[in-house]
């Protein structure tokens, strides 16, 4: 997992502009809402990278390699940005209702998805 900082933060009397990412190649963008107490993910990808930008909520993210030898737990909140790398099992437990944006480095192919159950 790679935790990112916004590449740009700008605020004036009109509001705020936050630069989420300005590098890499992203092919799919998703908006996700999840209710408190619910889990998403608990899978991994062999080749796809995923970027997440938390819009609102408190989310616990567990990351482990596919051999499950070590699990790291992170807590993310509004404004946090991170990338999940290939072969990292990732599970999201929403501590509160949450909203986030998800970008994928490859489109999910319905006939042959790069999506593997942990």
N, C-alpha and C positions, 0 to 999 in steps of 0.2 A: 504494500500500500504506500501511496505517496500522498502526503498532506500538502496542499497548495495554499498560497496566499493570493489574494486578488492582485493582478498585475497593475491595476489602476483603481484608485479610490478618489472620487471627486465629489465635492458637495458645494452647493451654492444656494441662493434663496429659492431656486426652483425645486431642489431635491437632491438626490444622490445618484451617481453613476458608479457602478462597481464593475470593473473588468474581471470577468470570471476566468477566461483563458484566451490566449492569443497565439497558441502553438498547437501542433499536432493536426491530425486529420480525423474529423468526426463525421460519421455517415448516418446516424440516427439520433433523434432527440425525442425524449419522452417527458411528459409531466406526470407526476405520481402523487396521489393522496393516499394516506394510510391512516387507519383509526388507531387510537391508543390501545396498547396491548397486543396488537397484531404483528405478525412476522412476514417479511418478504425475503426473497433470495434463498439462502441456504443452498447455493449452487456455485458452480465455477464455469469458466470459459477456457478453452484451450488456446485460443488466439486473440480473442476480443478484449480490449481495454474498455473500462467504463469510468466516466467522470460523473461525479455527483456534486450538485450545488443545493444546499439545504435552504429552502425558502422560509420554512417555519417548523417549529416542533423540536422535540428532543429525541434523538435516535441513538440507540446503542448498536454499534457495528462490531461483529466478531469476524476476524480475519484469520485464516489458517492455511498453510500449504495443503495440497491434496493428500499428503501422508498424515496430516493432522498431528504432527509431532509437537507443534507449538501453536497456541491460539493467543492472539492479542485482541483486546477489547478497547474500543474507542468510543467516546461520547461526542456526538456532533449536534450542533445547534444552528439557528438562523445565521446565514452568511458563510458557513463553513464550506470548503471545497476540498475534494479528495479524489484520487484515482485508484481504482482497484485493477491490479495487473492480472494478466492471464495466469491460470493455475492457482489462484487464491480463492479458497472457499469464502464466500461472504454472505453473512446473515444479518438482517436488519430487524431489530425489535424496537417498535415505536413506543416510547415512554409516554408520549402525548400524541394527540392527532398531529400529523406531520404532512408537509408538502415539500417536494423536491423536484429538481430537474435532473435528468439522466441523459448523458450522451454516450454513444457507443462508437468504437472505432470501425465497426462493420455492421451492416444491417443484419437483423435477425432473419435468416432464411427459414421460412415456415417448413419447408421440406427437409432441410438439413441444418437445424439450428446449432450454433456453437454454445450449447447450454447443457450442462451435465449436473445431475443430481448428486449432492454431497453424500 
